[in-house]
Amino acid sequence: MTTPRSLDKMVPVTILTGFLGAGKTTLLKRILTEFHGRRVAVIENEFGPESIDNELLIQDSDEQIIELSNGCVCCTVRGDLMNTLTDLRIKREAGTLTFERVILETTGMANPGPVCQTFFMDDEIAEYYRLDAVVTVVDALHGMSTLDEQPEAQKQVGFADRILISKKDLVNEADYQALRHRVARINPRAPITPVNFGEVDLKSIIDISGFNLNSILDIDPEFLAADHPDAAHDHDHGHDHDHAHDHGHDHDDHDHDPATCTNPAHNHGHQHHHVHDDDIGAFVFRADKPFDPVRLEEFLGGVVQVYGPDLLRYKGILYMKGLNRRMLFQGVHMMMGAEPGKPWGAKEKKSTKMVFIGRKLPQDIFTRGLEQCLAA
């Protein structure tokens, strides 16, 4: 087992995902332009004319490392991702490459899960690179139909720490709100921001520590802030983060048959209150009683063994019996971790909040099991 580096010495990695044509490359260009003068290693699943535009690259066909015109480096994934990351590390430590961060742009059809797991499964990768966040771009014009027809698109939304909706100018407000509401139902923990041609405040997507499995960092203060069971509502945090939280309402109670939808662009301006029966969904567990640590560990261990492949992301603030501080809990598929958070305040109400995002998860089984883990 290698000795973990301190967080400030680890190389932060941003995973940029989204379905074909959503605007990932446009956003990547914007990031590279904004970070001009600083070096960024860009890893792509696929390399070709549909990736970074040719004028942005100075390509040496014999080299895996490609210099970008603004002084960044681009590394195309021609082998395994772990091999690519290891190769980048070796060259960085040898001084033949200099970069401060990595941006990994996945192919539009990719499930982000295996990519995220790479940063926790291999000790050498995990101690050198820090997965900072998964940023997902959703196309406002085609987002509804893509979510209907492509299960991978739902996974991309489910894994996201930040969701950017592009091409808002191409749809009316009712259609945008319908898509935003649907995306928020799939993933209620990720802030949602509309973007125009990749123009976004980079401080909201870079160096945000949005993805933490093994670091002692508190959860976003706006995490699960909503308590309205049946209505989406907005939080104004000063950052144009239009959150739509609808936690208490199980979307599986609603039917939506894409086959009966005659408009491929899903112009739902007249029916934007309808809810789509997505495979990927989320639910929240809350409790005011503390957990019994032994019972909770046993239950979660069993849940992960049975439902791990269908669990995309899960995260929570836990109130544990016998501890005077909150526990921060997060996981991906079958990998989960918990770290102590800040102490409970003297006048603070102690409680548990957990969110589970996954494919057709049995909410009743999770809820009953977690309730049985509460201390008497």
ROROVEX-816627 format. One record per residue (C-alpha): z, y, x; residue number from 1. Coordinates in steps of 0.001 Angstrom, whole numbers. Each point is the difference from the previous one (the first is absolute). Example, Ala and Ser with C-alpha at 12.3 -4.5 7.8 and 13.67 -1.06 7.14 Angstrom:
2
- 7800|-4500|12300|1 .
- -660|3440|1370|2 .
This chain:
376
- 0|0|0|1 .
- -1040|3334|1464|2 .
- 2352|2956|-7|3 .
- -1026|2511|-2682|4 .
- -1018|3432|1196|5 .
- 1617|3023|-1576|6 .
- -1920|1362|-2963|7 .
- -1043|3159|1812|8 .
- -1642|-2058|2759|9 .
- -1896|-2316|-2315|10 .
- -3646|728|-804|11 .
- -272|932|-3698|12 .
- -2725|-1717|-2015|13 .
- -1521|1242|-3253|14 .
- -1962|-2502|-2084|15 .
- -2748|1706|-1965|16 .
- -1273|-2065|-2904|17 .
- -1954|415|-3199|18 .
- -2950|-1573|-1723|19 .
- -3620|446|1033|20 .
- -1108|3604|-338|21 .
- 3439|1375|-793|22 .
- -87|2485|2878|23 .
- 1888|-1698|2845|24 .
- -2479|1071|2671|25 .
- -35|3580|-1292|26 .
- 3786|66|284|27 .
- -146|-1564|3461|28 .
- -2405|2687|1197|29 .
- 2361|2628|-1359|30 .
- 2937|-1547|1865|31 .
- -1959|-152|3256|32 .
- -1113|3602|-401|33 .
- 3532|1164|-750|34 .
- 1379|-1956|2950|35 .
- -2564|1495|2385|36 .
- 1388|52|3530|37 .
- 2298|-2930|-636|38 .
- -1082|-3565|477|39 .
- -170|-2453|-2854|40 .
- -1046|-3639|268|41 .
- -2032|-930|-3052|42 .
- -325|-3683|-875|43 .
- -2566|-1017|-2597|44 .
- -499|-3303|-1730|45 .
- -3732|466|44|46 .
- -2252|2150|2101|47 .
- -3321|1289|-1212|48 .
- -1792|2847|-1735|49 .
- 2393|-196|-2948|50 .
- 2963|656|2257|51 .
- 385|3160|2064|52 .
- -3237|1992|1|53 .
- -2062|-407|3142|54 .
- 192|3665|983|55 .
- 3770|-340|300|56 .
- -290|-2742|2603|57 .
- -1111|-254|3574|58 .
- -613|-3712|69|59 .
- -173|-2236|3051|60 .
- -1314|-3273|-1377|61 .
- 1513|-1972|2879|62 .
- 3524|1261|-584|63 .
- 2417|-788|-2758|64 .
- 1643|3401|468|65 .
- -2055|2924|-1265|66 .
- 678|3639|842|67 .
- -175|2355|-2948|68 .
- -1486|3436|369|69 .
- 3402|1645|-448|70 .
- 1623|-2000|2806|71 .
- 1482|-2771|-2113|72 .
- -678|-3662|533|73 .
- -1487|-2455|-2423|74 .
- 490|-3723|328|75 .
- -2087|-2217|-2217|76 .
- 1547|-3251|-1057|77 .
- -2321|-2653|1348|78 .
- 2791|-2496|521|79 .
- 3383|-643|-1527|80 .
- 2076|3045|-873|81 .
- 2918|-1136|2134|82 .
- -2299|-457|2984|83 .
- -1402|3473|-564|84 .
- 3454|1577|-184|85 .
- 1104|-1893|3098|86 .
- -3116|1128|1851|87 .
- 681|3604|-961|88 .
- 3578|-316|1228|89 .
- -1067|-1469|3342|90 .
- -2539|2756|599|91 .
- 2451|2689|-1090|92 .
- 2712|-1289|2327|93 .
- -2522|-271|2825|94 .
- -1026|3608|-530|95 .
- -3634|-790|-757|96 .
- 456|1219|-3590|97 .
- 2183|2760|-1375|98 .
- 868|195|-3682|99 .
- 3004|1110|-2018|100 .
- -583|-1848|-3265|101 .
- -2197|-2604|-1646|102 .
- -1905|299|-3264|103 .
- -1253|-3279|-1402|104 .
- -2760|318|-2585|105 .
- -404|-3198|-1974|106 .
- -3230|-1169|-1557|107 .
- -287|958|-3658|108 .
- 449|-3587|-1163|109 .
- 3124|-648|2080|110 .
- 3393|-1089|-1250|111 .
- 2411|2143|2061|112 .
- 2681|-2720|-30|113 .
- -1092|-2048|3029|114 .
- -701|3213|1920|115 .
- 3543|1251|-659|116 .
- 1505|-3363|913|117 .
- -1634|172|3431|118 .
- 2500|2689|977|119 .
- 3000|-2215|-741|120 .
- -1113|-3542|800|121 .
- -642|410|3727|122 .
- 2943|1107|2147|123 .
- -2092|1871|2557|124 .
- -1889|1881|-2690|125 .
- 3187|732|-1973|126 .
- 1866|1431|2990|127 .
- -2842|2286|1108|128 .
- -1594|1214|-3241|129 .
- 1728|1535|-3030|130 .
- -1770|-338|-3339|131 .
- 425|3522|-1354|132 .
- -1715|-190|-3383|133 .
- -2723|-1511|-2144|134 .
- -2199|2757|-1447|135 .
- -2310|-1053|-2841|136 .
- -2946|2049|-1253|137 .
- -1072|-500|-3640|138 .
- -3331|1276|-1353|139 .
- 587|2025|-3171|140 .
- -3519|-633|-1309|141 .
- -61|-3772|437|142 .
- 3709|-738|329|143 .
- 491|-1420|-3494|144 .
- -2913|-2428|207|145 .
- 904|-973|3578|146 .
- 3575|-813|-999|147 .
- -1331|-2021|-2951|148 .
- -2481|-2023|2025|149 .
- 1459|-266|3516|150 .
- 3434|-1625|531|151 .
- 10|1236|3608|152 .
- -78|3591|-1252|153 .
- 3210|-640|-1943|154 .
- 1602|-1436|3144|155 .
- -1037|3095|1952|156 .
- 1793|2185|-2542|157 .
- 3000|-2327|-66|158 .
- 488|128|3770|159 .
- -328|3775|277|160 .
- 2666|2373|1272|161 .
- -2246|2938|-888|162 .
- -2859|19|-2526|163 .
- -2812|2540|210|164 .
- -2409|395|-2932|165 .
- -3414|1252|1135|166 .
- -2927|1475|-1965|167 .
- 2239|1511|-2657|168 .
- -2614|2713|-486|169 .
- -2406|-2615|-1386|170 .
- 2175|-936|-2999|171 .
- 1707|1901|-2777|172 .
- 3737|562|-56|173 .
- 685|-2663|-2632|174 .
- -1779|-2667|2033|175 .
- 1810|1062|3160|176 .
- 3365|-147|-1743|177 .
- -828|-3446|-1426|178 .
- -828|-1320|3467|179 .
- 3046|1655|1567|180 .
- 2226|-1502|-2683|181 .
- -1477|-3462|553|182 .
- 369|223|3778|183 .
- 3611|1134|-376|184 .
- 740|-2974|-2247|185 .
- -1330|-2369|2653|186 .
- 2002|1727|2741|187 .
- 2799|2301|-1199|188 .
- 1396|615|3502|189 .
- -2997|1720|1638|190 .
- -614|3753|-375|191 .
- -3455|744|-1457|192 .
- -2070|2939|1237|193 .
- -3545|1057|-952|194 .
- -2216|729|3017|195 .
- -3312|1804|318|196 .
- -2258|-1180|2842|197 .
- 2960|-1360|1912|198 .
- 1835|3329|31|199 .
- 3658|-953|-171|200 .
- 3158|1241|1662|201 .
- 177|-2448|2895|202 .
- 3764|386|166|203 .
- 91|-1832|-3337|204 .
- -1771|-3101|1356|205 .
- 614|-42|3792|206 .
- 3408|-619|1617|207 .
- 1708|-511|-3344|208 .
- 1840|-3270|802|209 .
- -1107|-1298|-3357|210 .
- -85|-3638|1057|211 .
- 3290|-1229|1419|212 .
- 999|-3619|228|213 .
- 2119|199|3108|214 .
- 1102|3579|537|215 .
- 3138|1811|-1136|216 .
- -1592|2714|-2104|217 .
- 955|1082|-3472|218 .
- -2306|-379|-2947|219 .
- -1879|3028|-1338|220 .
- 2350|2154|-2100|221 .
- -2564|-79|-2823|222 .
- -53|-3800|4|223 .
- 247|-1219|-3577|224 .
- 1192|3391|-1148|225 .
- -1334|-565|-3501|226 .
- 2095|-1468|-2777|227 .
- -2313|530|-2965|228 .
- -843|-3420|-1399|229 .
- -3151|789|-1923|230 .
- -1543|3157|1314|231 .
- -1754|1080|3155|232 .
- 1242|3289|1366|233 .
- -539|2181|3004|234 .
- 2236|971|2891|235 .
- -716|3295|1673|236 .
- 1081|-346|3622|237 .
- -2088|2834|1294|238 .
- -2638|-2334|1370|239 .
- -2408|-628|-2844|240 .
- 1394|-3506|-327|241 .
- -813|-792|-3586|242 .
- 2250|-2992|-538|243 .
- -329|-1886|-3239|244 .
- 2935|-2348|-447|245 .
- 176|-2399|-2911|246 .
- 2538|-2484|1276|247 .
- 1584|-1543|-3030|248 .
- -3198|-911|-1823|249 .
- -1555|-3380|759|250 .
- -3748|472|132|251 .
- -595|-3698|-618|252 .
- 819|652|-3656|253 .
- -3300|1846|-339|254 .
- -3446|-1515|-115|255 .
- -3105|1470|1520|256 .
- -3148|-2044|179|257 .
- -2455|1456|2528|258 .
- -2760|-2030|-1628|259 .
- 267|2076|-3169|260 .
- -135|3279|1896|261 .
- -3592|1182|-328|262 .
- 245|2947|2354|263 .
- 67|-1144|3642|264 .
- 1497|3299|1132|265 .
- 2864|-495|-2491|266 .
- -52|3467|-1503|267 .
- 3306|-403|-1803|268 .
- 449|3582|-1040|269 .
- 337|-1105|-3606|270 .
- 2207|-3012|707|271 .
- 2001|912|3059|272 .
- 3214|-1293|-1564|273 .
- -1249|-3571|283|274 .
- 1467|-2091|2803|275 .
- -1976|-2470|2084|276 .
- 1242|-3537|415|277 .
- -125|-11|3797|278 .
- 879|-3053|2051|279 .
- 1974|2237|2355|280 .
- 2956|1744|-1539|281 .
- 3491|1255|709|282 .
- 3442|-141|-1516|283 .
- 3331|1519|891|284 .
- 3477|-1529|87|285 .
- 3053|2243|-264|286 .
- 3707|-835|4|287 .
- 3266|1901|240|288 .
- 2032|-3050|1074|289 .
- -40|-1078|3654|290 .
- -1840|-3072|1230|291 .
- 1807|-3011|1384|292 .
- -1641|-200|3469|293 .
- -59|-3805|242|294 .
- -1432|-541|-3472|295 .
- -2611|2732|479|296 .
- -1178|-1419|3316|297 .
- -342|-3482|-1490|298 .
- -1904|1270|-3038|299 .
- -2387|2222|1936|300 .
- -646|-2783|2480|301 .
- -1007|-2302|-2847|302 .
- -2101|2655|-1732|303 .
- -1925|725|3171|304 .
- -701|-3689|560|305 .
- -1369|-435|-3513|306 .
- -1669|3338|-712|307 .
- -612|1338|3529|308 .
- -3810|-259|-148|309 .
- -11|2081|-3193|310 .
- 2558|2575|1200|311 .
- -1908|2890|1531|312 .
- 2757|2510|661|313 .
- 3642|180|-978|314 .
- 2497|2626|931|315 .
- 3419|1172|-1053|316 .
- 3328|1708|516|317 .
- 2737|-2609|-402|318 .
- 3634|435|-1027|319 .
- 1827|-2850|1753|320 .
- 3569|-1141|-571|321 .
- 2261|695|2984|322 .
- -2316|2578|1613|323 .
- 641|3730|-53|324 .
- -3670|789|637|325 .
- -3259|-809|-1722|326 .
- -2287|-2728|1279|327 .
- -3709|729|320|328 .
- -2125|-2956|-971|329 .
- -3749|-517|339|330 .
- -2472|-2824|282|331 .
- -3619|-1095|82|332 .
- -938|-3397|-1397|333 .
- 2439|-2451|1630|334 .
- 1393|2406|2590|335 .
- 2976|2104|-966|336 .
- 2643|1987|1784|337 .
- 3062|2088|-721|338 .
- 1659|2736|2021|339 .
- 3109|2108|-590|340 .
- -725|3443|-1386|341 .
- 2180|3064|-278|342 .
- 3557|-280|-1392|343 .
- 608|552|-3688|344 .
- 1276|3482|-715|345 .
- 3530|454|-1306|346 .
- -1275|1194|-3381|347 .
- -3257|-1918|43|348 .
- -633|-2611|-2662|349 .
- -648|-3332|1723|350 .
- -2895|-1930|-1442|351 .
- -2911|-2286|832|352 .
- -3666|883|-457|353 .
- -2683|-2549|889|354 .
- -3745|-18|-633|355 .
- -2200|-3087|166|356 .
- -3792|300|172|357 .
- -2089|-3129|-264|358 .
- -2350|-2263|-1898|359 .
- 1263|-1002|-3448|360 .
- 3610|-271|1103|361 .
- 2417|-1502|-2557|362 .
- 2175|3032|-606|363 .
- 2463|-1912|-2192|364 .
- 681|-2585|2730|365 .
- 532|2699|2616|366 .
- 2219|2043|-2286|367 .
- 2196|-2898|-1114|368 .
- 320|-1283|3538|369 .
- 980|3386|1390|370 .
- 2512|532|-2794|371 .
- 1632|-3309|919|372 .
- 375|1284|3562|373 .
- 2179|2906|-1119|374 .
- 3674|-212|861|375 .
- 2419|-420|-2883|376 .
